[in-house]
């Protein structure tokens, strides 16, 4: 069963927090951690993954913090979750390089493909702007 881990859930919450900030205004990691009830250490790890995925930028110095790398209307929930979780699949047989030898003749595979497509399409439909209430 597809289960979004705390990494994905908390990372998405942090991104929504950044989307709610005034455009281009850096937000301190400490402020995000406090607002979302996260430890700074855990949040830092999430932000590093999000930065490596090109979704956030860090701004150094006085007045620094984190900002979205793009407008919140262009960042989709799917991108955020994939940056943190990797490939999303409702069943291991749908993952790239699946070791399942039955996948080509599995009677239930079509169901899993459809369910997975619905999940991915739903996550791709929502942007950070949608989730931030913009």
C-alpha positions as CSV (number, residue, x, y, z in Angstrom):
1,X,0.0,0.0,0.0
2,X,1.2,3.5,-0.8
3,X,2.0,5.3,2.4
4,X,3.5,8.7,2.4
5,X,6.2,8.8,5.1
6,X,6.7,11.6,7.6
7,X,9.5,12.8,5.3
8,X,6.9,13.5,2.5
9,X,4.2,14.8,4.8
10,X,6.5,17.2,6.7
11,X,8.4,18.3,3.6
12,X,5.1,19.2,1.9
13,X,4.0,21.1,5.0
14,X,7.4,23.0,5.0
15,X,6.9,23.9,1.3
16,X,3.3,25.1,2.0
17,X,4.8,27.3,4.7
18,X,7.2,28.8,2.2
19,X,4.4,29.3,-0.3
20,X,2.5,31.3,2.3
21,X,5.4,33.7,2.8
22,X,5.5,37.0,0.8
23,X,7.0,36.3,-2.6
24,X,10.8,36.2,-2.6
25,X,10.9,36.8,1.2
26,X,13.3,34.2,2.8
27,X,11.9,32.3,5.8
28,X,14.2,31.2,8.6
29,X,14.4,27.5,9.1
30,X,13.7,28.1,12.8
31,X,10.4,29.8,11.9
32,X,9.3,26.9,9.7
33,X,10.3,24.4,12.3
34,X,8.4,26.2,15.0
35,X,5.3,26.8,12.9
36,X,5.2,23.2,11.8
37,X,6.3,21.6,15.0
38,X,9.4,20.0,13.5
39,X,12.9,19.6,14.9
40,X,15.4,21.9,13.1
41,X,17.7,18.9,12.4
42,X,14.9,16.9,10.7
43,X,13.7,20.0,8.8
44,X,17.3,20.7,7.6
45,X,17.5,17.2,6.1
46,X,14.2,17.8,4.3
47,X,15.3,21.2,3.0
48,X,18.6,19.8,1.7
49,X,16.6,17.2,-0.3
50,X,14.2,19.9,-1.6
51,X,17.2,22.1,-2.5
52,X,18.9,19.3,-4.4
53,X,15.7,18.8,-6.3
54,X,15.7,22.4,-7.3
55,X,12.5,23.3,-5.4
56,X,14.0,25.7,-2.8
57,X,17.0,28.0,-2.6
58,X,18.8,28.9,0.6
59,X,19.7,32.6,1.1
60,X,22.7,33.2,3.3
61,X,23.5,36.1,5.6
62,X,21.4,38.5,7.6
63,X,17.8,38.3,6.4
64,X,18.5,34.9,4.9
65,X,16.5,31.7,5.0
66,X,14.7,29.6,2.5
67,X,12.6,30.6,-0.5
68,X,10.8,28.7,-3.2
69,X,12.8,28.2,-6.3
70,X,9.7,28.9,-8.5
71,X,6.3,30.4,-8.1
72,X,4.0,28.4,-5.9
73,X,1.6,28.1,-8.8
74,X,4.2,26.0,-10.7
75,X,5.3,23.6,-8.0
76,X,3.1,20.5,-7.8
77,X,2.6,18.3,-4.8
78,X,3.7,15.4,-6.9
79,X,7.1,17.1,-7.4
80,X,7.6,17.7,-3.7
81,X,6.7,14.2,-2.7
82,X,8.8,12.6,-5.4
83,X,11.8,14.7,-4.4
84,X,11.4,13.4,-0.8
85,X,10.0,9.9,-1.3
86,X,11.3,8.9,-4.7
87,X,9.1,7.1,-7.2
88,X,5.5,6.7,-5.9
89,X,3.8,3.4,-6.4
90,X,0.8,1.8,-4.8
91,X,2.3,-1.7,-5.3
92,X,5.9,-2.8,-5.5
93,X,5.2,-4.4,-8.8
94,X,4.8,-1.0,-10.4
95,X,8.2,0.3,-9.4
96,X,11.0,0.5,-12.0
97,X,13.1,-2.7,-11.9
98,X,10.4,-4.6,-10.0
99,X,11.6,-8.1,-9.1
100,X,8.1,-9.5,-9.5
101,X,8.2,-12.3,-12.1
102,X,4.4,-12.4,-12.3
103,X,3.8,-8.8,-13.4
104,X,3.3,-9.6,-17.1
105,X,0.6,-12.2,-16.4
106,X,-0.9,-10.8,-13.1
107,X,-4.7,-10.5,-13.3
108,X,-4.7,-7.7,-10.7
109,X,-1.9,-5.6,-12.4
110,X,-4.4,-3.5,-14.4
111,X,-6.1,-2.5,-11.2
112,X,-2.9,-1.4,-9.6
113,X,-1.9,0.6,-12.7
114,X,-5.2,2.4,-12.6
115,X,-5.1,3.1,-8.9
116,X,-1.5,4.4,-9.2
117,X,-2.4,6.6,-12.1
118,X,-5.3,8.1,-10.1
119,X,-3.0,8.9,-7.2
120,X,-0.3,10.4,-9.4
121,X,-2.8,12.5,-11.3
122,X,-4.4,13.8,-8.1
123,X,-1.0,14.8,-6.7
124,X,0.0,16.4,-10.0
125,X,-3.2,18.5,-10.0
126,X,-2.5,20.3,-6.8
127,X,0.0,23.1,-6.6
128,X,1.6,24.7,-3.6
129,X,-0.6,27.8,-4.3
130,X,-3.7,25.6,-4.1
131,X,-2.6,24.1,-0.8
132,X,-1.5,27.4,0.6
133,X,-4.9,28.9,-0.1
134,X,-3.6,31.4,-2.7
